[in-house]
Every structure is written in C-alpha cells, then in structure tokens.
Amino acid sequence: MTAASYWSLLAPAIEMAERSGSYGSEGQWTFIPVAIGFTLGAAFVYGADIFMPLLVTTISHIHVHTVLQ
C-alpha cells in the first residue's frame, strides 16, 4: 500500500512541483508541498479514526433512546 501511495500520488506530485519552478532554482524544495499534503492527509485519517467511533456511539445512543420512549 505504501508503494502504491508513492507511485500514484507522491511521485507525480513531486514531479509537478519540480515542473512549476516555484520551489527553488534547482527544485531543492519540491518536497515541501508534498510533505504538507501528506501530513494533512494523515491527520485527516487519524481524526476520522478517532471521530467515527464517537459518532456511531452517539447515533446508537440516540436510536436506543428514541425506541425506548
């Protein structure tokens, strides 16, 4: 899965950043936008992993409370 992520997402993003010419005269900073995107994506997945069980518990509690009334 890591290889698939690299070859389908990260490598093309690095190539696009190199072609843009916005990240250093020789492209030495092309990893910056990719690293930021990767970090934000990881934070989103982590947050979803934490939030989803809480959401399911809340919905289940509301459903049980509604049925019992």
C-alpha atoms as a printed R data frame, in Angstrom:
   type eleno elety resid chain resno       x      y       z
1  ATOM     1    CA   MET     A     1   0.000  0.000   0.000
2  ATOM     2    CA   THR     A     2   2.885  2.325   0.721
3  ATOM     3    CA   ALA     A     3   4.365  1.680  -2.728
4  ATOM     4    CA   ALA     A     4   1.003  2.358  -4.363
5  ATOM     5    CA   SER     A     5   0.692  5.623  -2.453
6  ATOM     6    CA   TYR     A     6   4.142  6.700  -3.508
7  ATOM     7    CA   TRP     A     7   3.925  5.824  -7.211
8  ATOM     8    CA   SER     A     8   0.357  7.013  -7.770
9  ATOM     9    CA   LEU     A     9   0.260 10.103  -5.529
10 ATOM    10    CA   LEU     A    10   3.574 11.300  -4.141
11 ATOM    11    CA   ALA     A    11   5.895 10.830  -7.126
12 ATOM    12    CA   PRO     A    12   3.568 12.662  -9.565
13 ATOM    13    CA   ALA     A    13   3.119 15.473  -7.035
14 ATOM    14    CA   ILE     A    14   6.875 15.862  -6.680
15 ATOM    15    CA   GLU     A    15   7.250 15.935 -10.485
16 ATOM    16    CA   MET     A    16   4.531 18.600 -10.773
17 ATOM    17    CA   ALA     A    17   6.246 20.703  -8.104
18 ATOM    18    CA   GLU     A    18   9.576 20.381  -9.949
19 ATOM    19    CA   ARG     A    19   7.991 21.494 -13.230
20 ATOM    20    CA   SER     A    20   6.352 24.509 -11.598
21 ATOM    21    CA   GLY     A    21   9.719 26.069 -10.779
22 ATOM    22    CA   SER     A    22   8.300 27.636  -7.615
23 ATOM    23    CA   TYR     A    23  10.328 25.604  -5.127
24 ATOM    24    CA   GLY     A    24  13.946 26.625  -5.582
25 ATOM    25    CA   SER     A    25  16.105 27.264  -8.614
26 ATOM    26    CA   GLU     A    26  17.093 23.602  -8.859
27 ATOM    27    CA   GLY     A    27  13.927 22.172  -7.340
28 ATOM    28    CA   GLN     A    28  15.536 21.512  -3.980
29 ATOM    29    CA   TRP     A    29  12.324 22.364  -2.087
30 ATOM    30    CA   THR     A    30   9.843 20.372  -4.181
31 ATOM    31    CA   PHE     A    31   9.185 18.001  -1.302
32 ATOM    32    CA   ILE     A    32   7.595 20.788   0.801
33 ATOM    33    CA   PRO     A    33   4.088 20.880  -0.774
34 ATOM    34    CA   VAL     A    34   4.039 17.081  -0.982
35 ATOM    35    CA   ALA     A    35   5.079 16.716   2.656
36 ATOM    36    CA   ILE     A    36   2.431 19.217   3.753
37 ATOM    37    CA   GLY     A    37  -0.266 17.408   1.769
38 ATOM    38    CA   PHE     A    38   0.845 14.030   3.090
39 ATOM    39    CA   THR     A    39   0.825 15.300   6.676
40 ATOM    40    CA   LEU     A    40  -2.622 16.879   6.312
41 ATOM    41    CA   GLY     A    41  -3.954 13.662   4.779
42 ATOM    42    CA   ALA     A    42  -2.523 11.595   7.632
43 ATOM    43    CA   ALA     A    43  -4.032 13.995  10.179
44 ATOM    44    CA   PHE     A    44  -7.429 13.726   8.462
45 ATOM    45    CA   VAL     A    45  -7.337  9.912   8.517
46 ATOM    46    CA   TYR     A    46  -6.250  9.919  12.172
47 ATOM    47    CA   GLY     A    47  -9.002 12.382  13.102
48 ATOM    48    CA   ALA     A    48 -11.595 10.324  11.230
49 ATOM    49    CA   ASP     A    49 -10.363  7.214  13.045
50 ATOM    50    CA   ILE     A    50 -10.917  8.955  16.385
51 ATOM    51    CA   PHE     A    51 -14.191 10.681  15.428
52 ATOM    52    CA   MET     A    52 -16.089  7.833  13.725
53 ATOM    53    CA   PRO     A    53 -16.468  5.573  16.798
54 ATOM    54    CA   LEU     A    54 -17.734  8.548  18.784
55 ATOM    55    CA   LEU     A    55 -20.263  9.336  16.076
56 ATOM    56    CA   VAL     A    56 -21.517  5.740  15.917
57 ATOM    57    CA   THR     A    57 -21.857  5.586  19.711
58 ATOM    58    CA   THR     A    58 -23.822  8.852  19.737
59 ATOM    59    CA   ILE     A    59 -26.149  7.733  16.938
60 ATOM    60    CA   SER     A    60 -26.702  4.332  18.608
61 ATOM    61    CA   HIS     A    61 -27.491  6.042  21.909
62 ATOM    62    CA   ILE     A    62 -29.983  8.398  20.220
63 ATOM    63    CA   HIS     A    63 -31.619  5.458  18.382
64 ATOM    64    CA   VAL     A    64 -31.959  3.352  21.573
65 ATOM    65    CA   HIS     A    65 -33.318  6.351  23.469
66 ATOM    66    CA   THR     A    66 -35.902  7.033  20.721
67 ATOM    67    CA   VAL     A    67 -37.017  3.378  20.517
68 ATOM    68    CA   LEU     A    68 -37.470  3.063  24.277
69 ATOM    69    CA   GLN     A    69 -39.760  6.077  24.534
